[in-house]
Amino acid sequence: MTCTDFLSQLTDYFDGQIPPALLEEVRTHMAECHHCEVVVNTTRQTIEVYRGNEVYDVSDEFRERLHSAIMAKCAGARKRA
Ligand SMILES: [Zn+2]
């Protein structure tokens, strides 16, 4: 699983709609990829804040921003490696 694959599963992951086989892959990727682990933690916190304010909605715009932020980070990490 690549970071892109991971990110495309992220909404389903948070919605609890992810198939068990994919969930396993997502967890494996999270264990191996620090960037995606950070994204998951940040997203979870964000969702909890939104839920607390009863405006929970992971909009397309939010996903877009998240996606570009992560891809930028992963690209930077690859360059340093
Ligand atoms: Zn990743």
PDB file of the backbone (N, CA, C, O) and the ligand in Angstrom, with CONECT records:
HET     ZN  A 101       1
ATOM      1  N   MET A   1       0.840  -1.209   0.000  1.00  0.00           N
ATOM      2  CA  MET A   1       0.000   0.000   0.000  1.00  0.00           C
ATOM      3  C   MET A   1       0.869   1.250   0.000  1.00  0.00           C
ATOM      4  O   MET A   1       1.773   1.385   0.824  1.00  0.00           O
ATOM      5  N   THR A   2       0.590   2.170  -0.931  1.00  0.00           N
ATOM      6  CA  THR A   2       1.319   3.434  -0.975  1.00  0.00           C
ATOM      7  C   THR A   2       0.574   4.485  -0.156  1.00  0.00           C
ATOM      8  O   THR A   2      -0.552   4.257   0.286  1.00  0.00           O
ATOM      9  N   CYS A   3       1.214   5.638   0.042  1.00  0.00           N
ATOM     10  CA  CYS A   3       0.576   6.739   0.767  1.00  0.00           C
ATOM     11  C   CYS A   3      -0.704   7.173   0.062  1.00  0.00           C
ATOM     12  O   CYS A   3      -1.691   7.508   0.718  1.00  0.00           O
ATOM     13  N   THR A   4      -0.696   7.169  -1.263  1.00  0.00           N
ATOM     14  CA  THR A   4      -1.885   7.555  -2.025  1.00  0.00           C
ATOM     15  C   THR A   4      -3.021   6.568  -1.776  1.00  0.00           C
ATOM     16  O   THR A   4      -4.164   6.969  -1.557  1.00  0.00           O
ATOM     17  N   ASP A   5      -2.702   5.278  -1.810  1.00  0.00           N
ATOM     18  CA  ASP A   5      -3.713   4.255  -1.521  1.00  0.00           C
ATOM     19  C   ASP A   5      -4.262   4.443  -0.118  1.00  0.00           C
ATOM     20  O   ASP A   5      -5.466   4.380   0.128  1.00  0.00           O
ATOM     21  N   PHE A   6      -3.333   4.675   0.778  1.00  0.00           N
ATOM     22  CA  PHE A   6      -3.693   4.853   2.173  1.00  0.00           C
ATOM     23  C   PHE A   6      -4.684   6.004   2.331  1.00  0.00           C
ATOM     24  O   PHE A   6      -5.713   5.872   2.994  1.00  0.00           O
ATOM     25  N   LEU A   7      -4.353   7.130   1.713  1.00  0.00           N
ATOM     26  CA  LEU A   7      -5.193   8.325   1.838  1.00  0.00           C
ATOM     27  C   LEU A   7      -6.564   8.116   1.215  1.00  0.00           C
ATOM     28  O   LEU A   7      -7.560   8.658   1.693  1.00  0.00           O
ATOM     29  N   SER A   8      -6.610   7.331   0.152  1.00  0.00           N
ATOM     30  CA  SER A   8      -7.900   7.105  -0.494  1.00  0.00           C
ATOM     31  C   SER A   8      -8.803   6.231   0.377  1.00  0.00           C
ATOM     32  O   SER A   8     -10.018   6.203   0.179  1.00  0.00           O
ATOM     33  N   GLN A   9      -8.218   5.521   1.334  1.00  0.00           N
ATOM     34  CA  GLN A   9      -9.011   4.679   2.235  1.00  0.00           C
ATOM     35  C   GLN A   9      -9.356   5.375   3.541  1.00  0.00           C
ATOM     36  O   GLN A   9     -10.108   4.853   4.364  1.00  0.00           O
ATOM     37  N   LEU A  10      -8.788   6.571   3.715  1.00  0.00           N
ATOM     38  CA  LEU A  10      -8.851   7.216   5.022  1.00  0.00           C
ATOM     39  C   LEU A  10     -10.277   7.550   5.460  1.00  0.00           C
ATOM     40  O   LEU A  10     -10.628   7.370   6.626  1.00  0.00           O
ATOM     41  N   THR A  11     -11.086   8.032   4.538  1.00  0.00           N
ATOM     42  CA  THR A  11     -12.469   8.395   4.906  1.00  0.00           C
ATOM     43  C   THR A  11     -13.251   7.156   5.324  1.00  0.00           C
ATOM     44  O   THR A  11     -13.984   7.176   6.313  1.00  0.00           O
ATOM     45  N   ASP A  12     -13.087   6.079   4.561  1.00  0.00           N
ATOM     46  CA  ASP A  12     -13.767   4.839   4.913  1.00  0.00           C
ATOM     47  C   ASP A  12     -13.287   4.340   6.269  1.00  0.00           C
ATOM     48  O   ASP A  12     -14.060   3.821   7.075  1.00  0.00           O
ATOM     49  N   TYR A  13     -12.002   4.509   6.496  1.00  0.00           N
ATOM     50  CA  TYR A  13     -11.421   4.100   7.776  1.00  0.00           C
ATOM     51  C   TYR A  13     -12.102   4.832   8.932  1.00  0.00           C
ATOM     52  O   TYR A  13     -12.478   4.219   9.932  1.00  0.00           O
ATOM     53  N   PHE A  14     -12.254   6.129   8.787  1.00  0.00           N
ATOM     54  CA  PHE A  14     -12.859   6.915   9.862  1.00  0.00           C
ATOM     55  C   PHE A  14     -14.363   6.709   9.943  1.00  0.00           C
ATOM     56  O   PHE A  14     -14.965   6.877  11.004  1.00  0.00           O
ATOM     57  N   ASP A  15     -14.965   6.346   8.817  1.00  0.00           N
ATOM     58  CA  ASP A  15     -16.399   6.064   8.811  1.00  0.00           C
ATOM     59  C   ASP A  15     -16.698   4.663   9.334  1.00  0.00           C
ATOM     60  O   ASP A  15     -17.853   4.308   9.566  1.00  0.00           O
ATOM     61  N   GLY A  16     -15.637   3.872   9.516  1.00  0.00           N
ATOM     62  CA  GLY A  16     -15.827   2.495   9.944  1.00  0.00           C
ATOM     63  C   GLY A  16     -16.402   1.623   8.835  1.00  0.00           C
ATOM     64  O   GLY A  16     -16.975   0.567   9.100  1.00  0.00           O
ATOM     65  N   GLN A  17     -16.243   2.077   7.576  1.00  0.00           N
ATOM     66  CA  GLN A  17     -16.827   1.376   6.433  1.00  0.00           C
ATOM     67  C   GLN A  17     -15.790   0.519   5.706  1.00  0.00           C
ATOM     68  O   GLN A  17     -16.067  -0.025   4.636  1.00  0.00           O
ATOM     69  N   ILE A  18     -14.621   0.404   6.280  1.00  0.00           N
ATOM     70  CA  ILE A  18     -13.527  -0.241   5.565  1.00  0.00           C
ATOM     71  C   ILE A  18     -13.601  -1.764   5.716  1.00  0.00           C
ATOM     72  O   ILE A  18     -13.821  -2.269   6.817  1.00  0.00           O
ATOM     73  N   PRO A  19     -13.417  -2.494   4.611  1.00  0.00           N
ATOM     74  CA  PRO A  19     -13.420  -3.960   4.701  1.00  0.00           C
ATOM     75  C   PRO A  19     -12.247  -4.450   5.548  1.00  0.00           C
ATOM     76  O   PRO A  19     -11.178  -3.840   5.518  1.00  0.00           O
ATOM     77  N   PRO A  20     -12.421  -5.539   6.303  1.00  0.00           N
ATOM     78  CA  PRO A  20     -11.370  -6.024   7.216  1.00  0.00           C
ATOM     79  C   PRO A  20     -10.014  -6.235   6.551  1.00  0.00           C
ATOM     80  O   PRO A  20      -8.978  -5.941   7.149  1.00  0.00           O
ATOM     81  N   ALA A  21     -10.011  -6.735   5.333  1.00  0.00           N
ATOM     82  CA  ALA A  21      -8.742  -6.984   4.646  1.00  0.00           C
ATOM     83  C   ALA A  21      -7.995  -5.671   4.399  1.00  0.00           C
ATOM     84  O   ALA A  21      -6.776  -5.593   4.549  1.00  0.00           O
ATOM     85  N   LEU A  22      -8.757  -4.643   4.017  1.00  0.00           N
ATOM     86  CA  LEU A  22      -8.148  -3.340   3.779  1.00  0.00           C
ATOM     87  C   LEU A  22      -7.713  -2.685   5.081  1.00  0.00           C
ATOM     88  O   LEU A  22      -6.687  -2.008   5.145  1.00  0.00           O
ATOM     89  N   LEU A  23      -8.508  -2.899   6.108  1.00  0.00           N
ATOM     90  CA  LEU A  23      -8.168  -2.345   7.415  1.00  0.00           C
ATOM     91  C   LEU A  23      -6.798  -2.855   7.850  1.00  0.00           C
ATOM     92  O   LEU A  23      -5.994  -2.114   8.415  1.00  0.00           O
ATOM     93  N   GLU A  24      -6.553  -4.112   7.582  1.00  0.00           N
ATOM     94  CA  GLU A  24      -5.268  -4.720   7.914  1.00  0.00           C
ATOM     95  C   GLU A  24      -4.134  -4.011   7.168  1.00  0.00           C
ATOM     96  O   GLU A  24      -3.085  -3.722   7.744  1.00  0.00           O
ATOM     97  N   GLU A  25      -4.360  -3.737   5.881  1.00  0.00           N
ATOM     98  CA  GLU A  25      -3.347  -3.051   5.072  1.00  0.00           C
ATOM     99  C   GLU A  25      -3.119  -1.630   5.562  1.00  0.00           C
ATOM    100  O   GLU A  25      -1.989  -1.145   5.612  1.00  0.00           O
ATOM    101  N   VAL A  26      -4.219  -0.972   5.924  1.00  0.00           N
ATOM    102  CA  VAL A  26      -4.137   0.400   6.434  1.00  0.00           C
ATOM    103  C   VAL A  26      -3.311   0.425   7.714  1.00  0.00           C
ATOM    104  O   VAL A  26      -2.455   1.291   7.894  1.00  0.00           O
ATOM    105  N   ARG A  27      -3.575  -0.529   8.597  1.00  0.00           N
ATOM    106  CA  ARG A  27      -2.847  -0.576   9.869  1.00  0.00           C
ATOM    107  C   ARG A  27      -1.374  -0.878   9.643  1.00  0.00           C
ATOM    108  O   ARG A  27      -0.505  -0.321  10.314  1.00  0.00           O
ATOM    109  N   THR A  28      -1.102  -1.762   8.696  1.00  0.00           N
ATOM    110  CA  THR A  28       0.286  -2.091   8.381  1.00  0.00           C
ATOM    111  C   THR A  28       1.013  -0.867   7.848  1.00  0.00           C
ATOM    112  O   THR A  28       2.146  -0.581   8.237  1.00  0.00           O
ATOM    113  N   HIS A  29       0.337  -0.140   6.942  1.00  0.00           N
ATOM    114  CA  HIS A  29       0.966   1.057   6.382  1.00  0.00           C
ATOM    115  C   HIS A  29       1.226   2.095   7.478  1.00  0.00           C
ATOM    116  O   HIS A  29       2.284   2.724   7.514  1.00  0.00           O
ATOM    117  N   MET A  30       0.251   2.262   8.365  1.00  0.00           N
ATOM    118  CA  MET A  30       0.396   3.229   9.457  1.00  0.00           C
ATOM    119  C   MET A  30       1.596   2.887  10.340  1.00  0.00           C
ATOM    120  O   MET A  30       2.308   3.773  10.812  1.00  0.00           O
ATOM    121  N   ALA A  31       1.805   1.596  10.551  1.00  0.00           N
ATOM    122  CA  ALA A  31       2.910   1.160  11.395  1.00  0.00           C
ATOM    123  C   ALA A  31       4.258   1.442  10.729  1.00  0.00           C
ATOM    124  O   ALA A  31       5.267   1.657  11.401  1.00  0.00           O
ATOM    125  N   GLU A  32       4.252   1.435   9.381  1.00  0.00           N
ATOM    126  CA  GLU A  32       5.506   1.594   8.652  1.00  0.00           C
ATOM    127  C   GLU A  32       5.769   3.029   8.211  1.00  0.00           C
ATOM    128  O   GLU A  32       6.914   3.408   7.966  1.00  0.00           O
ATOM    129  N   CYS A  33       4.702   3.828   8.111  1.00  0.00           N
ATOM    130  CA  CYS A  33       4.833   5.168   7.543  1.00  0.00           C
ATOM    131  C   CYS A  33       4.465   6.203   8.595  1.00  0.00           C
ATOM    132  O   CYS A  33       3.297   6.365   8.949  1.00  0.00           O
ATOM    133  N   HIS A  34       5.467   6.888   9.080  1.00  0.00           N
ATOM    134  CA  HIS A  34       5.249   7.868  10.145  1.00  0.00           C
ATOM    135  C   HIS A  34       4.344   9.003   9.675  1.00  0.00           C
ATOM    136  O   HIS A  34       3.516   9.490  10.445  1.00  0.00           O
ATOM    137  N   HIS A  35       4.492   9.433   8.414  1.00  0.00           N
ATOM    138  CA  HIS A  35       3.690  10.541   7.905  1.00  0.00           C
ATOM    139  C   HIS A  35       2.204  10.214   7.967  1.00  0.00           C
ATOM    140  O   HIS A  35       1.392  11.030   8.403  1.00  0.00           O
ATOM    141  N   CYS A  36       1.866   9.019   7.526  1.00  0.00           N
ATOM    142  CA  CYS A  36       0.462   8.644   7.496  1.00  0.00           C
ATOM    143  C   CYS A  36      -0.060   8.423   8.913  1.00  0.00           C
ATOM    144  O   CYS A  36      -1.231   8.681   9.190  1.00  0.00           O
ATOM    145  N   GLU A  37       0.784   7.958   9.792  1.00  0.00           N
ATOM    146  CA  GLU A  37       0.394   7.813  11.191  1.00  0.00           C
ATOM    147  C   GLU A  37       0.027   9.177  11.765  1.00  0.00           C
ATOM    148  O   GLU A  37      -0.976   9.324  12.463  1.00  0.00           O
ATOM    149  N   VAL A  38       0.866  10.180  11.455  1.00  0.00           N
ATOM    150  CA  VAL A  38       0.607  11.548  11.919  1.00  0.00           C
ATOM    151  C   VAL A  38      -0.705  12.068  11.337  1.00  0.00           C
ATOM    152  O   VAL A  38      -1.496  12.709  12.030  1.00  0.00           O
ATOM    153  N   VAL A  39      -0.922  11.781  10.054  1.00  0.00           N
ATOM    154  CA  VAL A  39      -2.159  12.230   9.406  1.00  0.00           C
ATOM    155  C   VAL A  39      -3.377  11.649  10.107  1.00  0.00           C
ATOM    156  O   VAL A  39      -4.355  12.350  10.369  1.00  0.00           O
ATOM    157  N   VAL A  40      -3.303  10.357  10.407  1.00  0.00           N
ATOM    158  CA  VAL A  40      -4.424   9.699  11.064  1.00  0.00           C
ATOM    159  C   VAL A  40      -4.677  10.314  12.435  1.00  0.00           C
ATOM    160  O   VAL A  40      -5.822  10.573  12.804  1.00  0.00           O
ATOM    161  N   ASN A  41      -3.611  10.545  13.181  1.00  0.00           N
ATOM    162  CA  ASN A  41      -3.761  11.138  14.512  1.00  0.00           C
ATOM    163  C   ASN A  41      -4.341  12.549  14.425  1.00  0.00           C
ATOM    164  O   ASN A  41      -5.233  12.916  15.191  1.00  0.00           O
ATOM    165  N   THR A  42      -3.818  13.333  13.477  1.00  0.00           N
ATOM    166  CA  THR A  42      -4.298  14.703  13.304  1.00  0.00           C
ATOM    167  C   THR A  42      -5.757  14.711  12.865  1.00  0.00           C
ATOM    168  O   THR A  42      -6.572  15.480  13.376  1.00  0.00           O
ATOM    169  N   THR A  43      -6.071  13.840  11.909  1.00  0.00           N
ATOM    170  CA  THR A  43      -7.435  13.786  11.396  1.00  0.00           C
ATOM    171  C   THR A  43      -8.398  13.357  12.487  1.00  0.00           C
ATOM    172  O   THR A  43      -9.496  13.901  12.601  1.00  0.00           O
ATOM    173  N   ARG A  44      -7.988  12.380  13.290  1.00  0.00           N
ATOM    174  CA  ARG A  44      -8.857  11.899  14.364  1.00  0.00           C
ATOM    175  C   ARG A  44      -9.158  13.036  15.345  1.00  0.00           C
ATOM    176  O   ARG A  44     -10.295  13.223  15.778  1.00  0.00           O
ATOM    177  N   GLN A  45      -8.105  13.789  15.682  1.00  0.00           N
ATOM    178  CA  GLN A  45      -8.296  14.926  16.599  1.00  0.00           C
ATOM    179  C   GLN A  45      -9.225  15.964  15.989  1.00  0.00           C
ATOM    180  O   GLN A  45     -10.106  16.503  16.660  1.00  0.00           O
ATOM    181  N   THR A  46      -9.013  16.236  14.704  1.00  0.00           N
ATOM    182  CA  THR A  46      -9.853  17.216  14.014  1.00  0.00           C
ATOM    183  C   THR A  46     -11.310  16.767  14.027  1.00  0.00           C
ATOM    184  O   THR A  46     -12.211  17.553  14.321  1.00  0.00           O
ATOM    185  N   ILE A  47     -11.527  15.504  13.707  1.00  0.00           N
ATOM    186  CA  ILE A  47     -12.888  14.966  13.674  1.00  0.00           C
ATOM    187  C   ILE A  47     -13.530  15.046  15.057  1.00  0.00           C
ATOM    188  O   ILE A  47     -14.713  15.359  15.186  1.00  0.00           O
ATOM    189  N   GLU A  48     -12.739  14.761  16.083  1.00  0.00           N
ATOM    190  CA  GLU A  48     -13.286  14.823  17.437  1.00  0.00           C
ATOM    191  C   GLU A  48     -13.696  16.247  17.797  1.00  0.00           C
ATOM    192  O   GLU A  48     -14.720  16.463  18.445  1.00  0.00           O
ATOM    193  N   VAL A  49     -12.884  17.215  17.371  1.00  0.00           N
ATOM    194  CA  VAL A  49     -13.222  18.618  17.613  1.00  0.00           C
ATOM    195  C   VAL A  49     -14.518  18.971  16.889  1.00  0.00           C
ATOM    196  O   VAL A  49     -15.418  19.590  17.458  1.00  0.00           O
ATOM    197  N   TYR A  50     -14.594  18.560  15.612  1.00  0.00           N
ATOM    198  CA  TYR A  50     -15.800  18.849  14.829  1.00  0.00           C
ATOM    199  C   TYR A  50     -17.017  18.170  15.434  1.00  0.00           C
ATOM    200  O   TYR A  50     -18.089  18.769  15.517  1.00  0.00           O
ATOM    201  N   ARG A  51     -16.854  16.926  15.856  1.00  0.00           N
ATOM    202  CA  ARG A  51     -17.972  16.192  16.446  1.00  0.00           C
ATOM    203  C   ARG A  51     -18.455  16.881  17.709  1.00  0.00           C
ATOM    204  O   ARG A  51     -19.653  16.958  17.983  1.00  0.00           O
ATOM    205  N   GLY A  52     -17.475  17.389  18.484  1.00  0.00           N
ATOM    206  CA  GLY A  52     -17.812  18.094  19.709  1.00  0.00           C
ATOM    207  C   GLY A  52     -18.659  19.321  19.428  1.00  0.00           C
ATOM    208  O   GLY A  52     -19.492  19.720  20.242  1.00  0.00           O
ATOM    209  N   ASN A  53     -18.434  19.912  18.261  1.00  0.00           N
ATOM    210  CA  ASN A  53     -19.198  21.093  17.868  1.00  0.00           C
ATOM    211  C   ASN A  53     -20.385  20.732  16.982  1.00  0.00           C
ATOM    212  O   ASN A  53     -21.071  21.610  16.457  1.00  0.00           O
ATOM    213  N   GLU A  54     -20.619  19.439  16.822  1.00  0.00           N
ATOM    214  CA  GLU A  54     -21.752  18.941  16.027  1.00  0.00           C
ATOM    215  C   GLU A  54     -21.760  19.480  14.609  1.00  0.00           C
ATOM    216  O   GLU A  54     -22.825  19.708  14.035  1.00  0.00           O
ATOM    217  N   VAL A  55     -20.599  19.680  14.050  1.00  0.00           N
ATOM    218  CA  VAL A  55     -20.532  20.058  12.643  1.00  0.00           C
ATOM    219  C   VAL A  55     -19.616  19.070  11.918  1.00  0.00           C
ATOM    220  O   VAL A  55     -18.874  19.438  11.007  1.00  0.00           O
ATOM    221  N   TYR A  56     -19.688  17.812  12.345  1.00  0.00           N
ATOM    222  CA  TYR A  56     -18.840  16.779  11.745  1.00  0.00           C
ATOM    223  C   TYR A  56     -19.153  16.614  10.265  1.00  0.00           C
ATOM    224  O   TYR A  56     -20.253  16.210   9.886  1.00  0.00           O
ATOM    225  N   ASP A  57     -18.174  16.931   9.447  1.00  0.00           N
ATOM    226  CA  ASP A  57     -18.322  16.733   8.016  1.00  0.00           C
ATOM    227  C   ASP A  57     -16.947  16.770   7.377  1.00  0.00           C
ATOM    228  O   ASP A  57     -16.358  17.840   7.224  1.00  0.00           O
ATOM    229  N   VAL A  58     -16.437  15.618   7.007  1.00  0.00           N
ATOM    230  CA  VAL A  58     -15.151  15.589   6.326  1.00  0.00           C
ATOM    231  C   VAL A  58     -15.411  15.927   4.862  1.00  0.00           C
ATOM    232  O   VAL A  58     -15.675  15.056   4.032  1.00  0.00           O
ATOM    233  N   SER A  59     -15.328  17.205   4.583  1.00  0.00           N
ATOM    234  CA  SER A  59     -15.677  17.681   3.251  1.00  0.00           C
ATOM    235  C   SER A  59     -14.594  17.320   2.242  1.00  0.00           C
ATOM    236  O   SER A  59     -13.470  16.967   2.599  1.00  0.00           O
ATOM    237  N   ASP A  60     -14.971  17.422   0.973  1.00  0.00           N
ATOM    238  CA  ASP A  60     -14.011  17.168  -0.101  1.00  0.00           C
ATOM    239  C   ASP A  60     -12.849  18.144  -0.005  1.00  0.00           C
ATOM    240  O   ASP A  60     -11.699  17.780  -0.250  1.00  0.00           O
ATOM    241  N   GLU A  61     -13.154  19.385   0.352  1.00  0.00           N
ATOM    242  CA  GLU A  61     -12.116  20.395   0.440  1.00  0.00           C
ATOM    243  C   GLU A  61     -11.108  20.016   1.523  1.00  0.00           C
ATOM    244  O   GLU A  61      -9.898  20.135   1.326  1.00  0.00           O
ATOM    245  N   PHE A  62     -11.614  19.562   2.661  1.00  0.00           N
ATOM    246  CA  PHE A  62     -10.745  19.139   3.754  1.00  0.00           C
ATOM    247  C   PHE A  62      -9.853  17.983   3.316  1.00  0.00           C
ATOM    248  O   PHE A  62      -8.657  17.960   3.607  1.00  0.00           O
ATOM    249  N   ARG A  63     -10.449  17.033   2.618  1.00  0.00           N
ATOM    250  CA  ARG A  63      -9.689  15.873   2.144  1.00  0.00           C
ATOM    251  C   ARG A  63      -8.602  16.297   1.155  1.00  0.00           C
ATOM    252  O   ARG A  63      -7.477  15.800   1.192  1.00  0.00           O
ATOM    253  N   GLU A  64      -8.966  17.228   0.271  1.00  0.00           N
ATOM    254  CA  GLU A  64      -8.006  17.751  -0.696  1.00  0.00           C
ATOM    255  C   GLU A  64      -6.795  18.353   0.005  1.00  0.00           C
ATOM    256  O   GLU A  64      -5.648  18.062  -0.332  1.00  0.00           O
ATOM    257  N   ARG A  65      -7.084  19.206   0.994  1.00  0.00           N
ATOM    258  CA  ARG A  65      -6.005  19.881   1.708  1.00  0.00           C
ATOM    259  C   ARG A  65      -5.133  18.875   2.437  1.00  0.00           C
ATOM    260  O   ARG A  65      -3.906  18.981   2.428  1.00  0.00           O
ATOM    261  N   LEU A  66      -5.770  17.898   3.066  1.00  0.00           N
ATOM    262  CA  LEU A  66      -5.067  16.853   3.792  1.00  0.00           C
ATOM    263  C   LEU A  66      -4.160  16.084   2.837  1.00  0.00           C
ATOM    264  O   LEU A  66      -2.999  15.798   3.131  1.00  0.00           O
ATOM    265  N   HIS A  67      -4.738  15.765   1.688  1.00  0.00           N
ATOM    266  CA  HIS A  67      -4.026  14.980   0.692  1.00  0.00           C
ATOM    267  C   HIS A  67      -2.781  15.716   0.209  1.00  0.00           C
ATOM    268  O   HIS A  67      -1.702  15.126   0.143  1.00  0.00           O
ATOM    269  N   SER A  68      -2.916  16.998  -0.128  1.00  0.00           N
ATOM    270  CA  SER A  68      -1.746  17.729  -0.623  1.00  0.00           C
ATOM    271  C   SER A  68      -0.705  17.901   0.470  1.00  0.00           C
ATOM    272  O   SER A  68       0.495  17.842   0.199  1.00  0.00           O
ATOM    273  N   ALA A  69      -1.154  18.116   1.711  1.00  0.00           N
ATOM    274  CA  ALA A  69      -0.202  18.276   2.807  1.00  0.00           C
ATOM    275  C   ALA A  69       0.623  17.011   2.979  1.00  0.00           C
ATOM    276  O   ALA A  69       1.835  17.078   3.181  1.00  0.00           O
ATOM    277  N   ILE A  70      -0.021  15.877   2.901  1.00  0.00           N
ATOM    278  CA  ILE A  70       0.652  14.612   3.097  1.00  0.00           C
ATOM    279  C   ILE A  70       1.586  14.277   1.955  1.00  0.00           C
ATOM    280  O   ILE A  70       2.715  13.835   2.170  1.00  0.00           O
ATOM    281  N   MET A  71       1.118  14.488   0.750  1.00  0.00           N
ATOM    282  CA  MET A  71       1.946  14.171  -0.392  1.00  0.00           C
ATOM    283  C   MET A  71       3.195  15.052  -0.387  1.00  0.00           C
ATOM    284  O   MET A  71       4.277  14.601  -0.763  1.00  0.00           O
ATOM    285  N   ALA A  72       3.046  16.298   0.036  1.00  0.00           N
ATOM    286  CA  ALA A  72       4.200  17.199   0.139  1.00  0.00           C
ATOM    287  C   ALA A  72       5.189  16.663   1.169  1.00  0.00           C
ATOM    288  O   ALA A  72       6.398  16.661   0.935  1.00  0.00           O
ATOM    289  N   LYS A  73       4.677  16.215   2.298  1.00  0.00           N
ATOM    290  CA  LYS A  73       5.539  15.676   3.336  1.00  0.00           C
ATOM    291  C   LYS A  73       6.253  14.424   2.880  1.00  0.00           C
ATOM    292  O   LYS A  73       7.456  14.273   3.097  1.00  0.00           O
ATOM    293  N   CYS A  74       5.519  13.530   2.250  1.00  0.00           N
ATOM    294  CA  CYS A  74       6.106  12.272   1.787  1.00  0.00           C
ATOM    295  C   CYS A  74       7.154  12.536   0.716  1.00  0.00           C
ATOM    296  O   CYS A  74       8.194  11.879   0.687  1.00  0.00           O
ATOM    297  N   ALA A  75       6.885  13.490  -0.158  1.00  0.00           N
ATOM    298  CA  ALA A  75       7.848  13.845  -1.199  1.00  0.00           C
ATOM    299  C   ALA A  75       9.115  14.392  -0.554  1.00  0.00           C
ATOM    300  O   ALA A  75      10.220  14.048  -0.974  1.00  0.00           O
ATOM    301  N   GLY A  76       8.966  15.239   0.463  1.00  0.00           N
ATOM    302  CA  GLY A  76      10.100  15.798   1.164  1.00  0.00           C
ATOM    303  C   GLY A  76      10.916  14.711   1.845  1.00  0.00           C
ATOM    304  O   GLY A  76      12.146  14.754   1.829  1.00  0.00           O
ATOM    305  N   ALA A  77      10.242  13.745   2.440  1.00  0.00           N
ATOM    306  CA  ALA A  77      10.915  12.663   3.139  1.00  0.00           C
ATOM    307  C   ALA A  77      11.724  11.818   2.167  1.00  0.00           C
ATOM    308  O   ALA A  77      12.826  11.367   2.476  1.00  0.00           O
ATOM    309  N   ARG A  78      11.145  11.612   0.973  1.00  0.00           N
ATOM    310  CA  ARG A  78      11.858  10.812  -0.028  1.00  0.00           C
ATOM    311  C   ARG A  78      13.116  11.523  -0.486  1.00  0.00           C
ATOM    312  O   ARG A  78      14.147  10.887  -0.707  1.00  0.00           O
ATOM    313  N   LYS A  79      13.039  12.846  -0.631  1.00  0.00           N
ATOM    314  CA  LYS A  79      14.193  13.610  -1.091  1.00  0.00           C
ATOM    315  C   LYS A  79      15.340  13.527  -0.064  1.00  0.00           C
ATOM    316  O   LYS A  79      16.510  13.401  -0.424  1.00  0.00           O
ATOM    317  N   ARG A  80      14.964  13.602   1.227  1.00  0.00           N
ATOM    318  CA  ARG A  80      15.993  13.554   2.273  1.00  0.00           C
ATOM    319  C   ARG A  80      16.620  12.174   2.385  1.00  0.00           C
ATOM    320  O   ARG A  80      17.789  12.046   2.747  1.00  0.00           O
ATOM    321  N   ALA A  81      15.854  11.153   2.079  1.00  0.00           N
ATOM    322  CA  ALA A  81      16.317   9.770   2.272  1.00  0.00           C
ATOM    323  C   ALA A  81      17.447   9.407   1.314  1.00  0.00           C
ATOM    324  O   ALA A  81      17.946   8.282   1.347  1.00  0.00           O
TER     325      ALA A  81
HETATM  326 ZN    ZN A 101       2.295   6.751   4.054  1.00  0.00          ZN2+
END
